[in-house]
Amino acid sequence: MRCVRTIHWGTGAMGGRVLALAAANPGLEVAAVISQRGVETGRQAVERAVPGGIPGVVVAADLEAAVAGSGGADVLLLATHGRLAELEEQIVRACRQGLSVICIAEDTIFPWAVDRAAAARLDAAAVAGGVAVVGTGANPGFLMDYLPLVLLQANRGWRELRVHRKSSLDPYGASVLEAMGVGLSPADFEVAFERAGESFGHVAFEESIGFLGAHLGMRFEIVEKTTEPILGEQDGEPVVVGLDQRCVAVAASGQRIVLEHPQSRGLAERGEQPSDLIEIDGDPPLRLRAEPGVDGGAATVGLMVNLVGAVADASPGLHTMANFPVRALTRVRRAASVRPEHEEGAAA
Ligand SMILES: NC(=O)c1ccc[n+]([C@@H]2O[C@H](COP(=O)([O-])OP(=O)(O)OC[C@H]3O[C@@H](n4cnc5c(N)ncnc54)[C@H](OP(=O)(O)O)[C@@H]3O)[C@@H](O)[C@H]2O)c1
């Protein structure tokens, strides 16, 4: 059986690690790498990911050059931006080139929750190109949505799903820390929060809730969304070291989803450690705890690469993670009917 050929767009923190994992997988053939910062940056990224380079790989500064130079591929692994507004054009261009797309952007986990019209355009582009498009990632994409959905299958009825993810910001660089308000005084935080509003910190509660609602066949309304600074101390003064965010959604039936996501620097110094907790108040009740918590970067890289085989064989259209069988890197028969209910306008 021939290898699945991949093109990698985005050679940042995640894209570089995805490239290394894909290049090491005998079931995949890395055909091309694209860096928006230019060919030289792309070459350096390839060398960093795979010292000595990847035989035959084409490095380009844009998608069309990558496809032309490499002779094409099956799946594009897209790790450039987080927001749908920036990604739509990249995904549509990939569909036109006959490439299926796996993207780790937060907005692509459940695009219908972000912009229904844009989601419809992506679906149409995928269908026209005869390719599949899907978003994945640790969170959103797995820990607060896909995994709870799987766990809810083993239940005769439930009242509340609660997911609590406490994670460390220590591994992250300046852009993430800035987006979390880290380093600000409490007063400056209030001003920055006022200005940035909903786009402060974790931005994907809507996507996780939309995903769960669509696949459970239920409509959830977000009734509470809070963001509190987590304070530490610097030179004797209080300083923001992270954010504690919470989102509550309720269905007409009274069933509730509670998502809680405290993220901060210096957990170890405060005697804490990252953890993941999924609690289902149902029949049977369920309490699943991961300690230490799941490493979001490593999990995101694994999810993206492990999906390649299934996405290469999926039916054309815009998908969610729930449409794919839980099988790592295996070729699957073209799925017959995997459209989630939301496409019929039933939920979300
Ligand atoms: N769903 C999830 O759980 C999950 C997990 C992790 C990340 N994400 C999302 O995935 C996306 C990519 O994450 P990432 O950590 O790989 O982001 P990143 O390191 O910032 O890289 C993303 C893009 O930024 C560019 N870039 C990197 N360093 C740069 C620099 N010094 N100057 C200018 N441009 C630079 C890269 O350019 P090139 O194209 O030139 O390589 C790449 O296209 C983000 O939107 C992130 O929010 C989601």
The ligand as a MOL file (V3000), in Angstrom:
LIG
                    3D

  0  0  0     0  0            999 V3000
M  V30 BEGIN CTAB
M  V30 COUNTS 48 52 0 0 0
M  V30 BEGIN ATOM
M  V30 1 N -6.5490 22.9510 19.3950 0
M  V30 2 C -5.4800 22.9120 20.1850 0
M  V30 3 O -5.4710 22.2240 21.1980 0
M  V30 4 C -4.2450 23.6950 19.8130 0
M  V30 5 C -3.0220 23.3560 20.3980 0
M  V30 6 C -1.8850 24.0730 20.0260 0
M  V30 7 C -1.9850 25.1060 19.0920 0
M  V30 8 N -3.1980 25.4220 18.5740 0 CHG=1
M  V30 9 C -3.3110 26.5200 17.5830 0
M  V30 10 O -2.5300 26.1840 16.4580 0
M  V30 11 C -1.9570 27.3340 15.8800 0
M  V30 12 C -0.4510 27.1360 15.7200 0
M  V30 13 O 0.1550 26.9940 16.9970 0
M  V30 14 P 1.7250 27.1690 17.2180 0
M  V30 15 O 1.9820 26.9760 18.6540 0
M  V30 16 O 2.4600 26.3350 16.2360 0 CHG=-1
M  V30 17 O 1.8990 28.7060 16.8320 0
M  V30 18 P 3.2010 29.4770 16.3610 0
M  V30 19 O 4.4480 28.8510 16.8830 0
M  V30 20 O 2.9680 30.8960 16.6810 0
M  V30 21 O 3.2100 29.2690 14.7510 0
M  V30 22 C 2.0750 29.6140 14.0000 0
M  V30 23 C 2.4450 30.4290 12.7670 0
M  V30 24 O 3.2030 31.5530 13.1770 0
M  V30 25 C 4.3630 31.6700 12.3780 0
M  V30 26 N 5.5280 32.0170 13.2410 0
M  V30 27 C 6.1450 31.2350 14.1620 0
M  V30 28 N 7.1640 31.9150 14.7290 0
M  V30 29 C 7.1890 33.1300 14.1130 0
M  V30 30 C 8.0260 34.2600 14.2270 0
M  V30 31 N 9.0560 34.2730 15.0810 0
M  V30 32 N 7.7530 35.3240 13.4510 0
M  V30 33 C 6.7380 35.3160 12.5640 0
M  V30 34 N 5.9200 34.2650 12.4060 0
M  V30 35 C 6.1420 33.1950 13.1700 0
M  V30 36 C 4.6090 30.3510 11.7060 0
M  V30 37 O 5.0880 30.7300 10.4450 0
M  V30 38 P 5.5830 29.8190 9.2300 0
M  V30 39 O 4.3640 29.5490 8.4270 0
M  V30 40 O 6.5300 30.6880 8.5310 0
M  V30 41 O 6.1830 28.5880 9.7470 0
M  V30 42 C 3.2570 29.6770 11.7370 0
M  V30 43 O 2.5990 29.8400 10.5030 0
M  V30 44 C -2.3040 28.4890 16.8160 0
M  V30 45 O -3.3650 29.1980 16.2620 0
M  V30 46 C -2.7250 27.8190 18.0930 0
M  V30 47 O -3.6750 28.5640 18.7960 0
M  V30 48 C -4.3260 24.7350 18.9050 0
M  V30 END ATOM
M  V30 BEGIN BOND
M  V30 1 1 1 2
M  V30 2 2 2 3
M  V30 3 1 2 4
M  V30 4 1 4 5
M  V30 5 2 4 48
M  V30 6 2 5 6
M  V30 7 1 6 7
M  V30 8 2 7 8
M  V30 9 1 8 9
M  V30 10 1 8 48
M  V30 11 1 9 10
M  V30 12 1 9 46
M  V30 13 1 10 11
M  V30 14 1 11 12
M  V30 15 1 11 44
M  V30 16 1 12 13
M  V30 17 1 13 14
M  V30 18 2 14 15
M  V30 19 1 14 16
M  V30 20 1 14 17
M  V30 21 1 17 18
M  V30 22 2 18 19
M  V30 23 1 18 20
M  V30 24 1 18 21
M  V30 25 1 21 22
M  V30 26 1 22 23
M  V30 27 1 23 24
M  V30 28 1 23 42
M  V30 29 1 24 25
M  V30 30 1 25 26
M  V30 31 1 25 36
M  V30 32 1 26 27
M  V30 33 1 26 35
M  V30 34 2 27 28
M  V30 35 1 28 29
M  V30 36 1 29 30
M  V30 37 2 29 35
M  V30 38 1 30 31
M  V30 39 2 30 32
M  V30 40 1 32 33
M  V30 41 2 33 34
M  V30 42 1 34 35
M  V30 43 1 36 37
M  V30 44 1 36 42
M  V30 45 1 37 38
M  V30 46 2 38 39
M  V30 47 1 38 40
M  V30 48 1 38 41
M  V30 49 1 42 43
M  V30 50 1 44 45
M  V30 51 1 44 46
M  V30 52 1 46 47
M  V30 END BOND
M  V30 END CTAB
M  END
